[in-house]
Amino acid sequence: MDLAETQAARGEVLNPSMTVKIQKYSERDITEVTAFNARLKKAGVSFQFPERHEPERFCPIDSGPIRQDYYLAIEDSSTVHGGYFLKGQEFLIGGNTVDIGNYQLPLSEGTIDKRYNIVGLQMLTDALKRQPLLYALGMGGTERPLPMMLAAMGWRLQAVPFFFCVVHPSVFLRQSSYLRRHGVMRLLCDISAATGLGWLGIKSIQASRRKKPSRMGSYHTTIVDQFEGLANRMWSSCRDQYSFASVRNDTVLDTLYPPDDERFIRLIVKNSDDVAIGWAVMLDTQMSDHKQFGNMRVGSIVDCWAAPELADTVIVAATDYLEVRGVDIIVSNQSHPWWCSAMASAGFLEGPSNFALATSPKLTERIAAVDTKFDRVHTNRGDGDGPINL
């Protein structure tokens, strides 16, 4: 079933005669974007398109190590009915460096007014014309409207596993909005926290999973303000062990995680010979009424890099560091089997994931040519919009 058939089956009315054009966001469009956001907000949509025409974090699409531009769906040269980000970045595919596009924050008025349901398709088609090697990441999982549309257009969809390690079980049981969304579960959580049974159960399960692999020798860690040449060497030393991964050199990492942004914690892991073997970028965030984490203090392993066989050393080192800092829970999304195994070795449990990787047909074909099972693909939150909500 193609996209048009899928929409028809849902009773959605197509409006192919609508004169909507996709064009780059300019300063003169800000007023109409503000009106578009107001219509979304009035209808209960929480996401908003930036009310500024220039990207805040990255360079325009024709310059810089990471590039980004904003595009708008405009009717009759004025009214805005949608918009999306196109992020450009170099990735490694089978040993070759290739420019790849990331389709981000597509917002369409079709979600609240069926007269404009064709806008989502128009924006995606426009993005594919600009960059056929395109991917989307996150999206709220595989069952949301965007990934379902992508699947109908022949994109490959894959959930990126979600891992969590509870450091303070009593706080977790009292603050986990996800666990406490039903009355019976709230009562059970409160009883488990009050009696200590929850603490015992969670700690026992995690301890039974945590182990020190035989290949993990002695190591030590250091915190740095920026990578300063360390990332370049580590990237070059093991890049060919991955089939698909974004370039993670010093320039890219300092663009993604600016040295003057104190939120980011950069951990370098070194072996007994004082040689850097891996790194992790982490956050330590105090949540406030978060829809999943309530008021917990959340540690997150946002990004990481090492040779696959050293992934467990990096994850254990990052986990130990965040535990000592005093976070209540540690979370991460990882796609590569070795990194997933490393999470288990560090005592992490796997939970339901709302984070998915979607690759366009042309990008899927390029990756499949070197990795038919997609089991050497390395992606995490650092490859998408960043540590949103973390």
N, C-alpha and C positions, 0 to 999 in steps of 0.2 A: 504494500500500500504506500503510495507516494504522499507528499505533504498535502496536496490539494484534496486527495481522497480522505486523508485523516481528518482534515478540517471539516469536510462535508459530513463525515460520519458523526462528528460532534455537534452538528447543527450550526457550524460557524459560516457566516455569510461572507464570501469573497467580494471584493470591490476592485476589480482590475482596472476600472476606468479612472480611478483616483489619480490626480496629477501630482504625485509626490516625487521629489528628487532628493537624492542623497548628496550632500555637499559638506565641505569642511566648515566647522564651526568658526564664525567670525564675530567680532565685537558687536556688530549690529544685530546679532541674533540673541543677545543676552535677555532682552525684555521678553521675547517670545519663549525662551527656555524657562524663564521664571513663571510665565503663565502655564506652560506645560507641566512644570513641577507642581503648581498649585492644583491643577486638575487631578494629577496622580494622588496627591496627598488627600484631597477631598474624597477620593474614592477608596482610601485606605491603603494605598501603596506606600510602603516605608522608604523605598529607594528614591533618590533624587539625582538628577543630572547636574553636573557642576554649572554654577552660574558665573562662570568665567570661561573665556574662549581658549586660553592657553593652558596646556598641561602643567600641573603644579609640581610634579616630581621629576619628569623626564624631558628630554629635548624633543623638538619636532621630529617627524618621522624620517626626515632626510639627513639627520646628523646625530652624533653621539653613540655611545656603546649600547644604550637602551633608548629607544625612540617611541614616542607616543603622539597620536593626534586624535582629536575628537571630531566625529562626524554626526550630522543631523539629518533627519528625514523631514523635509520642508514641503508643505503644500502651497501652491500659488505664490511661491517666492517669499512667503512670510510666516505662515503658521507652522510651528514645530509640533510634530506628532511622534517623534522618537529620536533616539541617538545612541551611539556606541563609541567605545574607545578601540583603537587599533594600536597595539603595542608591538614594536619590532625589536628582535633580539637575535643574536647568533646562537645557534645550537650545533651540537655535534651529532651527526647521523652516520654511523658506521665509519668513523674516523675522519669524515669530511665536515668542514664547517659550513653551515648553511644558514641563510637568513630566514627566520620563521616569524609568523605573526600570531599574536594572542588576541582573541576576540573577547572584549571585556565590557561589562556593564551595559548590555543591550537593554534599553527601555523603550517600550512601544505603547502608544495609546490604545493599541488593539487589546491590551489586557483589561481595559475598562470600558471600551467602546468598540463593538464588533464591526463598525463601519471602517475601522482602521486595522483590522486584523492582518491585512496583507503587508503592513509596514515591517513587521518582524522579519518576514521572508525577504523583503526588499533590502533591508539593512544587511542581512547575512549574505545575500547574493552580491551586494556591493563590496563587502569585506573580502569575499573570495576572489572577486575580480582584481582587487588591489593586491592580495596576497593569497594565492591558491594553497600554499603550505601554511595552514592555519590550525590553531588548536584553541580550545576553551578549557578552563580549569576551575574547579569549585562547583558553581552553579546550584548548590543546595542538594546535590545528589543526582541520581539518574532518573528519578521519577518526576522531576519538575518540568514545566512547559518548554524551557529552552532545550534541555537535553533530549526531550521527546521529539522536538522539531528536528534537531540535528540527526537523531537516529532515523527519522523518516526520510532525511536527505542523504542517507548512506554513510554518515559519519560512524566511526568506531567509538564505542563508549566503554569505559572501564572505571569502576569505583577505585579510589585511592584509599587504602585501609587507614582507619583511625585508631590510634593507640592512646591509652591513658594509664598513668600510674598514680595511685592515691597515696599521698604522703601523710595526710592527717585525716584518717577515716571518719572521725566524729564530725569534723567540719564538713566533709564531703557529704555525709548522710543528712546533715541538717541544711545544706545549702544547694545540693544538686537539684536544680529546677526540673531537669529531665526526669530524674527518678521520682520526684515528688509531685508530678503533674496529676496524679489520681489520689483520692482520699485514702484508700487502703494502703497504698504504697507510702504515703506520707506518715501514716501511723506506724508502719513497719520500720521505716527509717528512724523515726523518733525513738522507738523501743530499742532498736539495735544500737543507736548512739548512746542512749541512757544506760543500758546494761553492760556495754563494752563488748557485746557479742559481735557487733558490726566491725569494730576495730580488730578483734581476733580473727574473724573470718577473712576480711580483706587482706590483712597483713599475711595470713597463712597462705592464701592463694598466691599472692605476689611473690612471697619468699620461695614457694615451691617451684616457681618458674625461673626465678633469678639464678643464674649460674655464671661462673667465670670460664669461658671457653679456653681450651688448652692452648690455642694459638695466641691468646692475649697475654703478651709479656708485660713487663713493668713499663709504666708510663708516668708522665707528669703533665700538668696543664698550666697554662698562663692566660690571662685576660689581656687583650690588646685593644687599643682605640681604633686601629685600622690595620689592614693586612700587610702593607708595605713589603711586597715581594714574596711573602710566604705563600700566598694563594697561587701565584703563577707557577711556582715549582710543583706544588701539590696537584694542580690541575694537569700539568704536562705529564707527571709521573704515572697517572692511572686513567687518563681520559679514554684510552682505547679499550678499557675493560667495560665500558658502557656503550649500549647501542644508540641511545638517545638521551641527551642531557644538555641543559643550557650551559653555555660557556661560563665558567666560574673562575675568572682571573681577578687580579687586584682591581682593575679599572671597573669591571662590572660590579663586583661586590661593594666597592666604595660608592657606586651609584645607587645600588639597591638599598644599602645599609650605610647611609652617610656617617662619616666619623663624628660629625657634630650632633647627631641624633642620639641622645643618651638612653633611649629606650632599648637599643640593641646591645646585647652582650655577646662579644666575639671571643670564643674559647678556642685556643690552639692546643692541640694534643701532640706531645713529643714523646719519642721512645727513650730508652735508657741511654742512647748515644746523643741525646739532645737534638735529634732530627725531627722536624715537624712531619707528622704522618696523617693529620686530619684536622678538621675544624668544625665548629658548630656555631650557628647564630641563634641566640635565644632571647626570649622576653620574660619579664617577671611583672605581671600586671594584676593590680587589685581591681577586681570586677565590682560592679554596682548594679544589682538587679538584672544581671545578664540572663538571657532566655534559657541558657543551658547551665551556666555555672553560678548563678545567683550572686552572692557576695564573696565568693572564694578568691583567694590569691592564686592566680594561674601562671604556672611556668610553661613555656612552650618552646619546643625545638623547631624553629621555623625553617631552618636550612642547615645543610651539613654536606661534608664531602670527605672522602678517603677512598682508598682502594676497597672494593667490596669485602675482601677478607678482613679488613680492619674496621668495618662498620661497627661491630660490637664494642670495640675499644672506645670509639668516639661517643656512642650512645651511652655507655656506662659512665664515661667521664662527664658528659653533659648532665646526666641524671643525678650523679653524686653532687655536682656543683649546685644544681637547682634545689636539691633537698637541703643542703647546708644553708642556702639562702633563706629557707623557711617557707617555701611555697606550699599550698595545700594539695595541689594536683599538678601533674605534668602531662602535657598532651603533644601529639605530633601526628602528621599524615605522611606516610612513606609508600612509594610504589614498588621499589626494587625488592625482590625476594630476600636478598642478603640484609638489606636495611630493615625489612620486616622481621626477619629472624633476630636481628640485633635488638629490636625493641622487646621481643619475647625474652631474650637472654638477660635483659636489664630489668625484668619483672613486670613489664607492661602487659595490660590486658587489651584485647581488641573489642571495640564497641561499634555500633552502627555508624557508618560513614555518610556524611552529607557532602562529600568532596569527590568529584569525579573528573576524569580526563577524557576529553573528546577530541579526536583527530579527524581532520577533513579527509576525504577520499584520497587526494593526492599525497597528503602527508602520511596517511596510513600506509599507502603503497611504498613510499620511500623507507619507512621504518621496517615494514615487513620484509623488504628485500634483504635486510641484514639481521633481522630478529623476528622470525615468523611468529613466535609465541609472545612477543613483547615482554619477555622476562628479564631483559637487561636495560629496561627503561627506568631512569632515575628522575622522579618528579616529587615535589613537595610544595608547601605553601609559598616558598620563595620563588616559584616559577609562575605564579598567578598574579592576583591583585596585591599580594603581600599579606602580612599578618592582620587582615581585616578581622575586627571583633576580638582580637587577641592582644 
